[in-house]
Amino acid sequence: MMKYRETKQPQIPVNHCAWCGSYDLEIGWQQNEAIVTFRRNGLLGNRLKYVICRNCGAVLYQCVVEPWRFPQVE
């Protein structure tokens, strides 16, 4: 059963590559040094999720994996 937070993330808005037209897409992850932190000097962070074209290697979409962990903007 999926948690409510997991269902909040929208569908990925791309289904084909805008550069080469390929429909062969894959999800990739970037973590460790590339995490997005909640504070200026924070250690805990959020991994980045990418949609990558397997034909030409273009990055078509990126987002943080757990957007609900960020504080509200005041």
Buried (B, 14 or more C-beta within 10 A) or exposed (E): EEEEEEEEBEEEEEEEBEEEEEEEBEEEEBEEEEBBEEEEEEEEBBBBBBBBBEBEEBEBEEBBBBEEEEEEEE
